[in-house]
Structure formats: C-alpha cells, structure tokens
Amino acid sequence: MHIRNERPEDSAAIRTLASAAFGRDQEADLVDALRRQGDLVVSLVAEVDGGIHGHVALSRLQSPPHAVALGPVSVAPRMQQCGIGSALVRAAVDRARETGAAIVFVLGAADYYERFGFTVAAAARFKSRYAGPHFMALAFRPVAAGPVIYAGPFDALG
C-alpha cells in the first residue's frame, strides 16, 4: 500500500470509491464540494496494486482557528478490514500536525477513532451541531473553547 496526495486525475476514482464505501453519493458529493470550494487542506489516497482503494480528507473549519475536520474516510468495500482506513487516518493526523493544525475534529464511532487519540472529552467543551457521542477531537496544542463551524459543504449533509 502506498499513501500519497490526491492528484487532479484522481477525482473521478475518489468519487466512485466514496459512493461505494458509503453506499450512497452524499460523502462523494461532500468531497467534490470541499475540493471545488478550496476547503480541502489534505486529500490522501491509498494505492494498492496501482488502484485507488482508500481516501481521506482533511478540511478547514470556519471556527475555531487552526482547526480541521477529518473525514470522510472511504475504503473500497472489498478492501475494508485490511488496515487501509487506519493507515489513512494515521497519515491524515500526521499531516494535520505538520500543517500546523491545533486540533482535529471527527464524527464517527468512538471505538474506532479512540485508537488514534480522538476522544469525546476533548470535543465536549466545543459547541457544535454535531455534539454527542460521535463528535471527537484530538488536540495538538491548547485551543480556546468556542463553536465548531464546519466548511459550508457540510451543510448539505443535513
């Protein structure tokens, strides 16, 4: 497996992958909209045997400053449970740290994301429409509590 930055020619494969991974187009639409609006901070793909079988996005948040959102994380259905998602999340967390992010927020299953250092407790002091048991954060340095406002394309998720 090789993890690398997304290239312009990867966008159609990423779209197909996200739709297959989630069984719907909503996440693929989100990635496309984030890309179009310039809100993707990091977009990584996992190549296996020359094909793209995984993708992860980091997008900028409107608030708090120096914060990013992790997700969606997409893995081809036949390649799930093979470590691709974990490798992509680790790579995205490393890139977030390298790009100067102070904190990363994620929406997902706590039992999955806790292994990477995300906790519900770290996100609890931030107001968000996503607040709850699936809203987690991983802080690299102190961040003043305040609202978490995702990039505009997330509004389409409902």
C-alpha positions as CSV (number, residue, x, y, z in Angstrom):
1,M,0.0,0.0,0.0
2,H,1.2,3.5,-0.9
3,I,-0.4,6.6,0.6
4,R,0.0,9.8,-1.4
5,N,-1.5,13.2,-2.1
6,E,-4.6,13.3,-4.3
7,R,-3.8,14.3,-7.9
8,P,-6.3,16.1,-10.2
9,E,-6.8,13.0,-12.3
10,D,-7.9,11.0,-9.1
11,S,-11.1,12.9,-8.5
12,A,-13.4,10.5,-10.5
13,A,-11.8,7.5,-8.8
14,I,-12.3,9.1,-5.4
15,R,-15.9,9.9,-6.1
16,T,-16.6,6.3,-7.2
17,L,-14.7,5.0,-4.2
18,A,-16.6,7.2,-1.7
19,S,-20.0,6.3,-3.2
20,A,-19.2,2.6,-3.0
21,A,-17.8,2.8,0.5
22,F,-20.8,4.5,1.9
23,G,-23.4,3.0,-0.4
24,R,-24.7,6.5,-1.4
25,D,-23.4,9.6,-3.1
26,Q,-23.6,12.1,-0.1
27,E,-20.0,11.7,1.0
28,A,-18.7,11.8,-2.6
29,D,-20.7,15.0,-3.1
30,L,-19.2,16.4,0.1
31,V,-15.6,15.7,-1.1
32,D,-16.3,17.2,-4.5
33,A,-17.8,20.3,-3.0
34,L,-14.9,20.7,-0.5
35,R,-12.5,20.4,-3.4
36,R,-14.4,22.9,-5.6
37,Q,-14.6,25.5,-2.8
38,G,-10.9,25.2,-1.8
39,D,-11.7,23.8,1.7
40,L,-9.6,20.6,1.4
41,V,-6.5,21.0,3.4
42,V,-5.3,17.5,2.8
43,S,-6.6,14.8,0.5
44,L,-4.8,11.5,0.6
45,V,-5.4,8.3,-1.4
46,A,-4.2,4.7,-0.7
47,E,-3.0,2.9,-3.7
48,V,-2.9,-0.9,-3.7
49,D,-1.7,-2.7,-6.8
50,G,-1.9,0.5,-8.9
51,G,-5.6,1.2,-8.0
52,I,-7.1,3.7,-5.5
53,H,-8.7,1.7,-2.7
54,G,-8.9,4.4,0.0
55,H,-9.3,8.1,0.6
56,V,-9.3,10.5,3.5
57,A,-9.9,14.2,3.6
58,L,-9.0,17.0,6.0
59,S,-11.0,20.2,5.5
60,R,-10.6,23.6,7.1
61,L,-13.1,24.7,9.7
62,Q,-14.6,28.2,9.8
63,S,-14.1,28.0,13.6
64,P,-12.1,27.6,15.8
65,P,-8.9,28.9,14.3
66,H,-6.2,26.4,13.2
67,A,-8.7,23.5,13.3
68,V,-9.5,20.9,10.7
69,A,-12.1,18.2,10.2
70,L,-11.1,14.6,9.4
71,G,-13.4,12.8,7.0
72,P,-14.9,11.3,5.2
73,V,-12.6,8.2,5.3
74,S,-13.5,5.9,2.4
75,V,-12.2,2.4,1.8
76,A,-13.4,0.1,-1.1
77,P,-15.9,-2.4,0.4
78,R,-13.8,-5.4,-0.6
79,M,-10.7,-3.9,1.0
80,Q,-12.3,-3.0,4.3
81,Q,-10.8,-4.6,7.4
82,C,-7.3,-4.7,5.8
83,G,-5.8,-1.7,7.6
84,I,-6.2,0.8,4.8
85,G,-8.6,3.1,6.8
86,S,-6.3,3.0,9.8
87,A,-3.2,3.9,7.7
88,L,-5.1,6.8,6.1
89,V,-6.3,8.2,9.5
90,R,-2.8,8.0,10.9
91,A,-1.4,9.7,7.8
92,A,-4.0,12.4,8.0
93,V,-3.4,13.0,11.7
94,D,0.4,13.3,10.9
95,R,-0.3,15.7,8.1
96,A,-2.7,17.8,10.2
97,R,0.1,18.2,12.8
98,E,2.7,19.0,10.1
99,T,0.4,21.7,8.5
100,G,0.1,23.5,11.9
101,A,-3.4,22.5,12.9
102,A,-4.0,22.9,16.6
103,I,-6.9,20.4,16.8
104,V,-8.7,17.9,14.6
105,F,-12.4,17.1,14.9
106,V,-14.0,13.9,13.6
107,L,-17.5,12.5,13.5
108,G,-17.6,8.7,13.8
109,A,-17.5,5.6,16.0
110,A,-15.7,6.3,19.3
111,D,-14.4,2.7,19.5
112,Y,-12.7,3.2,16.1
113,Y,-11.3,6.7,16.4
114,E,-10.1,6.5,20.1
115,R,-7.3,4.2,18.9
116,F,-5.8,7.3,17.1
117,G,-6.1,9.5,20.2
118,F,-9.5,11.1,19.5
119,T,-11.8,11.5,22.5
120,V,-15.3,12.7,23.1
121,A,-14.0,14.5,26.2
122,A,-11.6,16.6,24.1
123,A,-14.5,17.8,21.9
124,A,-17.0,18.3,24.8
125,R,-16.0,21.8,25.6
126,F,-16.7,22.9,22.0
127,K,-20.3,23.8,20.8
128,S,-21.3,22.1,17.7
129,R,-24.4,20.9,15.9
130,Y,-22.7,17.5,15.8
131,A,-22.1,17.4,19.6
132,G,-22.7,14.0,21.1
133,P,-21.1,10.6,21.5
134,H,-19.8,10.6,17.9
135,F,-18.2,14.0,18.0
136,M,-14.5,13.7,19.0
137,A,-11.3,15.7,18.9
138,L,-7.6,15.3,19.0
139,A,-5.7,18.4,20.2
140,F,-2.0,19.0,19.4
141,R,-1.9,22.3,21.5
142,P,-4.4,24.3,23.6
143,V,-7.4,25.8,21.8
144,A,-9.8,28.2,23.3
145,A,-13.3,26.7,23.6
146,G,-15.9,28.1,21.2
147,P,-18.1,27.0,18.4
148,V,-17.0,24.4,15.8
149,I,-18.3,25.5,12.4
150,Y,-17.6,23.2,9.5
151,A,-17.0,24.3,5.9
152,G,-20.1,25.2,4.0
153,P,-20.4,21.9,2.1
154,F,-21.1,20.1,5.3
155,D,-24.5,21.9,5.5
156,A,-25.7,19.7,2.7
157,L,-25.4,16.7,4.9
158,G,-28.4,17.8,6.9
